[in-house]
Amino acid sequence: IFKIPHSKTGVIRGNLELDEGRIINGKPASKGQFPWQVGVFFDLPSGRRFCGGSLISSRWVLTAGHCAKNATNFVINLGSITTDNEELGRVTVYTNKSIVHENYDNRYLNNDVALIDLGVDIGSNDYIKPIHLPSKGEVVGVNEQLEVSGWGITNDSGTVVNRDLNFVKLYSISNEECLNSFSPRFVIESTLCAVGNTTESPCSGDSGGGLVKRQNGKSIHVGITSFVNDAGCSLGIPTGYSRTESYLDWISKHTGIKVLLQTKIAIVSVITIMNAGVLSLLFAVTVCALGAKVPYATPGFPEDVRKDTAKPEDRIINGNVASKGQFPWQAIVYFYLTDGRHICGGSLISSRYVLTAAHCARNALRFVVSLGSITTATEEQGRVTVYTNKSIVHENYNTANLNNDIALIDLGVDIGSNDHIKPIRLPSKGDVVGVNRQLEVSGWGIVSDSGTVASRNLNYVQLHSISNSACARLYGSSVIVSSTLCALGETIESTCSGDSGGGLIKRENGEATHVGVVSFVNDAGCSLGAPSGYVRTESYLDWISSHTGIPV
């Protein structure tokens, strides 16, 4: 945030320094009221900052140039109306891709516009939806009613980001009137100014957030929050925005979004030099922590499982470290039970559904599902994290013998594919894994029998399938049924699966196929050559299809 002192003749006489942006006396937004609104955390050499932004397509966020200039990493929250760590319905994307306008001027805030590339397409739902851009020539006139939303601080003396998304009603003013408060160096043809009632808020929200107009039931993005007068946000002084319509060609060039034409064009006036005030950018400096570190714990099996049949931890023993994109379907599934947070694996089987084990979803209060990851690092680049409480546990899941140990997690939103996130193919009906087939399993399970926490890195091992009759000699016929698949590895490499719920796969003709869901291991230890048990995917194709619509 920068404060820019001016003389009364509009000549700049100062340097840039930090300040905060804010919604003053705004109203709390309801879930889905501003589905294009995003929260943008970004890192500068001086620390972490916060801005707003607007989703303008399934992949692109529009924000202010001063929110992206020199930023190294972005954490983008979509579908949120609070800054709570794990709000249900939220999607969090970690990226370092941005485009700042090549003519951005950090002294006068001209061309204060930037794009953030999410790196993956995010589908629409009730809480996440791109906003319409204006047509060419669709210029906001004087005295049009507008809205702005954000998490900015809520009074002039505030110092931290507001917990709740707030919004206020504003109305547009002419650029000539805006020049009563700001220098013509700042108020140019591509600037839009708006003001509100003193008691409600003349300030915008966070820098980078969207100024919108509602027209015929449609919301249209008309401005990007840029600056406010430093005299205070409660005094009825205008707020400055980058006029969206002025940058349509620039946006289209970088994103491929098509620009529509409008025949009627209004002229924005920039007239004479008026008395200039003090200007400040609007991103908030102080933010709450994104989340405390939580020890990674693997899920425990139910107490009524026989001691020789299952062990509370699943792990990759002596596995190899996976490379980025090697297992693009792999999901980390954090789930919350009444005793705390646990970790499982899972497999993305469509743009919306994750396949996992029933014992990873039964009685779970909510899920935090991360895709595109090969580490448990909090902010790995390319990761997409979804917060949901929607799951479907097989209706015949048996906690005593782990039969039908299968479940689905509904992400609640479609996640597009890229090099690091991609659904895995399901087997065809009748495509049953025979004996001695080479298979692979991956996961973040603990890496030794004496381990107690999840591995930081995604690991994988090669296994081979064995017959159910051989497997039943160890586990019994009540555990090993026709829908069970067993696999074994070399003692020195691993006979254990990865995380519970993770996918057992076969590779054939360059294509990976999901053949099993990690379910159980022998209690004697994972380094002793005992087989692992999986739920056979092919046995549940009809069940999967009935709940997801995936054709089989």
N, C-alpha and C positions, 0 to 999 in steps of 0.2 A: 504494500500500500504506500502511496506517495502523497505528500502534501506539497503543493506548489504555490508559494506566495506570489502575488501579483501586485504591481503598482496600479493606481487608478487609471493609468493610461493603457493598461493591458500588457505592459512589458514585464517579462518574467524576471524576478530578482531573488531567486533562491534555488536550493537543491531539492532533490527528491528524498522523502523519508517515509516511514511506515505509518499506516493508520488502519482502521477497521471499517468494514461495510456492514449495513444493517437494515432490517425491516423494523420500523418503529411503530408501535401500537397496532401491529397487524393482527389478523385473525388466523388461528390454526387451520391448516389445510386438512381435508379429509383424504383418506386413502383413495387414490385414483383420480383426485381432482386435478392434479398436474402430472399426468403420467409421463410426460417428457422430461420432467425435472430430474437432474442428476446432481449428486454431490461429488466434487472433484478434490481429492487430497493430492497434493503434489509436493515434491521435494526440491528445495533450493539449497545452495551451499549454507545458507543461514538457518535451515531447519524446515520442518513440515508446515505447509500452509493449506488453506482451504478456500475453494471457490465454488460457484455454481456453474451449471451448464445445461444445455438442452439437447436431448436426443432428436436428431433431424433425419435419421434413417436407421436401419437395423444395425448399422456399424459405426456411425459417425456422431460425435458430440461437438456442438458449437459452443464456444466459450470466448473469453476475452484474451487478447494477446498478452496482457500482463499476467495472466494466470498460467501461461504456457512457456513464455520466454525464459530460457535457461533452466527450465524444469527437467529433472532427470527421470523421475518415475511418477506415474499417475495411478491412483487407486480410485476407480469410478464406481459409485453406488447408484444403481437404478432401482426404481420401484419402492423408494423409501419416503417416509414422511417424518422419520425421526433419525437421530444420530445414534440410536441404540445399536450395540455391537451386532446383534443377530436378529434383526427385525424380520419377521416372516414375510415372504414375498420378494425380498431383496435379492438382486443379482449384483455381485461385485466382480469387476474386471480389473486385472492388473496389466498395465501396458506402459510402454515408454515411447509410443509413436505419436507425434504431434506435428502440426504444420502451423507456424505462426506467419501472419501476413508479412510478405517480404518488405512492405513499406510501413510496418508498424513503427511509430515514433513514440518512444517512452518518455519524451519530454512534454509533448503536447497531446499525447494519447490519440493521435490520428491513426486510423486503421487498426484500432484496438480489437482485433478479431483473430481467432485461432480455431483450429480443428483438432480433435483428438480421435485417433483411429483405435477403436476397440480391438481390432485384430480378429474379430469373430462376429458373425451376425447374431443378434439377440432378437428373438421373436417377440411379438406383441401379445399382451394380455390386458386384463383390466387395470393393471398398475404400471405397465411399461408400454409406452406407445410413442412413436415419433410425432413431433408437431409439424404442421404444415408450414412451409415457407411461403412468403408472399409471391405473387406474380410480378413480373417485371412491370414497372410503372405503377404498382399498387403502393403508393406513398401515403403514409399516415398524415392526415390533415390536422388542423387545429381543433382542439377541444374534443377529440375522440376519447372515449373511455377505454382505459387499458388496465391490465393487471400485471403485477410482478410478484414472484415468490422467492423464498430463500430461507436459509438458516442463519443469516447474519445476526449480529448482536442486536438486542431489542431495545436498547436505550443508549443515549450518547455517552454514558459513563460505563457501559458494558465492556468486558474484556474477553469473553469466550463465546464460541459459537453456540447459538440457541439449540436446545434439544429437539424442538419441533419445527417442522416446515411451516412458515407463516406466509401470508399474502396480503397485499393491499390493493385497493383501487386507486388508479391515478388517471389524469387526463393530459393529453398532449398539449404543448404550447408551441408557438412559432419560434423559429430560431432567433428572430429579432428580439422577442421577449426574453429568451434565454440569455442573450448577450447582456442583459442587465445584471446578470450574476457571474458570467464567465467571459473570458477574453475570446476574441475571434480566432485566436490561434487554436482554440479548443473546439469552439462551436463552428463547424464547417458544414458543407452541404451533406456530408455523410453522417452528421450528428443528428440525433433525435432527443429532444428534451421533454420531460414530463414532470408534473407536480401533483401533490395530493393535498388533502385537507390537513391543516396543522395538527389536528387532534388524531389523525389516523396515520399519516406518514407521508412525507414528501420524498422519502428515500427509497431507493430500490432495495433489493435483497443483496445476496452475495454478488460480488463481481462475477461476470461471466454468465449469470443467470439470464433467463429470457423475459423480455417484455412482450406481452401478448395482447391481441385484441380478439374478442369473441364476435363472430359475425355469422348469422344464419346457422347457428348450431355448430360452427367450426371454429377452432382456435388457430390463430395465425401468429407466427413468430415475427415480430416487427423490430425488435431491438435487443442488443446485448449490453447488459449492465456494465458501465465503464467508470463513471466518476460522480462525485457529489461535492457540494460546497462544504468547506471545512468549518463553517460557522456552526454547524450542527444539523442533525437530521430531523429536528423537531420544530423547525422554524419556517416551514413552508417554502424552502428554497428548492429550485428544480434539481433533478437528477439527469445525468447525461448518459446516453446510450449510443452505441454504434448502430446505425440504421441498417437493418438486415437487407433491405431491398437494394442498397448500394453495393452489396457484395455477392449478389446472386451468381454472377459469372465466375467470380473467384471460387465460390463454394462448389459450383458445378464442375469446374475444371479439376478440382482435387478429389471430389467424391463421386462424380458421375451422376449426381442427382439432377434430374431434368428440371429446367426452369420454364415456367409457363409465361406466356405473354399477356399483358394487360394493356388495353388501348388507351384508357383514360389516365393521364399523367398529371399529378399535381406538382407544383413548383415549391420547393422549400426555400424560403428567403434567408439570406445571410447579409445583413445590411451594414450597419455602422459599428465602430468600436464603442462599446459602452463600458461603464465601470465594471471592473473585473473583481471577482471575489477570490477566495482561496479554494483550491481544488484538491480532492483526495480520491485516490483509487479505492476500490471497495472490497478487496479480499480480506478475510478475517485471519488474524495472525495466530491466535491461540486456539488450539483444538484439543478435544479430549482424546485420550489414547484410543486407538482402534480396537484394542482388546488385550487383556492380560494373557500371558503365556499359560497354557494349561498342560500339565503332564499328559503325554499320550498313553492311554491305557487300552489294551485290547479287550474285546468284550468277553465276559464270562459266560460259560455254558450254564444252563439251568442245573440246579443242585440235584435234581432227580435223575440226571444222566449217570449211568454206571461209571465208576472211577476208571475202569479199564477201557472205556469207550471214547472218552473225550477229555480234553484238557482245556483249561480256561484260556490259554494263549495259543495263537496260530502264528507260525513264523517261516520265513525263508532262511534256511540254514546254509551257510557257505555259498550263497547265490552270487550272481553277477549283477553289477550296477547297470540299470537300464539307461539308455540314452533318450534324449528328448524326441518324442514322436514314435518311439519304438512300440509303445502300448497306448495308442491315443484314445482307446476306449476306457482305460483305467480311471476309476473314480476313488477319491478318498471320501469315506462316509463317516462323519462325526455324528453320533446320535446321543441323545440325552435321555437317561433313565432317572428315576427318583434318586439314585445314589451318585449321579454325576455324569460326566461326559466320557464316552468310549469311542473307539475307532474300529472301523471295518473297511473292507474293500468293496468294490462294486464294479459293474461294467455298463457303460453306456450302450444301449441296444437300439436307441432311436434318438431323434433330436430332443426328446422330452423325458424318456424313461431310463432309469438305472435298475439293473437286475442285481440282486444281492441275496443274502441268506435271511431266512425268517428270524433267526435268533439275533440278527442285527436290527430288526425293525419292530419286533413284537414288544409292545408296551412302551415304545419310544415316544417321547413327548414332541420332539422336533428333530430335524436333520440339518446339518451343514454339509453340503456336497460340493467338493472341489474337483474340477476337470482340468485337463491340460497340465498336470503337475508331474514332476518326477522327484520332488523333494517335499518335505513337510515345512519348509521355510514359509513364513507367514505371507510374504508378498512376492512370491516367485513370478517372474514376468511370463505372461501368456496364460496365467491361471484365470479361470472363471469359477466363482463360488456362488452357489445358490442356497437360499435359506427357505426351507419348506417344512411342512408338517403332514404332508400327504404321502401315505404309503398303503400298500395292499399286501397283507400277509396271507399266504395260502391258508384257505379255510380248514384244511386237514393237517396243518402242521402239528407234529407230535413232539412235545418237549422231552418225552421219555426216551425215544429211540431216534429222534432227529429225522424221521421220515417227513417228506414234503417240506424240507428246510429251505424254502424259497420265498422271496418277496420282491415287490416292485416299489420303487420310490418315484413319485411323480414330481418332476422339477417345477411344474406349474408354468413353464415357459419353454419355447423351443430354443435350443442352442445350436447355432450353425456349426458346420465342420470347417476345420483348417488343418494345418500340418500336425497340430498337437492335440486336437480334439476331433474324434471321429467315432461314430457308432461301430460296433463289431457285428459281423454277420452272424445270424442264428443258423443252426443246421436245418437241413430239409427234413421233412418227415421220413423216417426210415433210415436216416443217416446216423447209424449207431456206431459208436467207437468200439472197435474190436480189441482183441488182446495184443499187447506189445506194440501199440501205436505210440510214436513219440509225441509228447505233449509239452506245453509250457505253462507255468503259472507265475504270476507277479504279485508283489505286494510290499507293504511297509511293516510287516510283522517283525517281531524281535528276532535278532540274528544269532542267538545262541540259547541253549536250554536254560542258562542262568540269567538271561536278559530279563529286564522288567519294563522297558519302554520301547515304543515303536522305533524302527530305523528311520534315520533322517532321509535316506535315499530309497527310491523305488528299486527293489531287487527282483531278480527272476531266476528260475532254475528250469532245467530240462527234466522231465519225468517220462515214464512209460506206463501205459495202462496194464492192469492185470485183470484176471477173471474174477467175477463176483464170488465164485465158489472158493477160490483161494483166499479172498478177502474175508469171507464169512467165517473161515476157520479161526480167524483172530478176533473178529468183532461180534459174531453170532448172526443168525438168520433173521432176527427181528430188526437188526440195524441195517444189514445189507440186503436190500430188496431190489426188485428189477429196475427201479428208478435211481439206484445208487451206481456210481462209477468210482472205482478205486484206481489209484496210481502210485507209483513207487519210483524213487530216484536212487542214485548211488549214495551209499552211506556217507561218503566224504563230501558230497555235494548238497544233498538234502532229500529227505523222504517226506518232508512236511510241505504243506501248502503254504500259501502266503496268508494275507489277512483273510479272516472269515468273510464270506460274501464275494470275494474276488473271483475272477474268471479263469477257468482252465481252458486252454485253447489248443487247437491243432492248426498247423500251417500246411497248406496244400495248394500247389500251383500258384504260389505267390499271394494267396489269400488266407487270412486268419478267420477261423470259425470258433465260436463259443460253444464248448461241449460240456462244461460242468461249472457248478457254483461251489466254492470252497465251503465245506461244512464241518468236518471234524478230523482230529488226528489221534494217535495213540498216546496214552498217558505215560508211557514208558520213556518218552523223550523223542525229540525230533532228529537226533543224530544217530539213531540206532537201526535204521533200515526198515521201520514199520511203514505200511502204506497210509496214505491220506484218503479221506472219504469226501466225495463230491455228489451233489445233486445233479443227475443226468439231464442236461438241458433239453434234449430231444423228447424226453418224457413229458415235458410241460409246455410244449409249443401251443397247444390249444388253449391252455390256461393263460399263457402270456398274451396270445392274440385276443382273447375275449376281454381282457382288461386294457389293452393298449391300442388295439386296432392294427397292430403290425401283421401283415399277411404272412401266412405260413404255407 
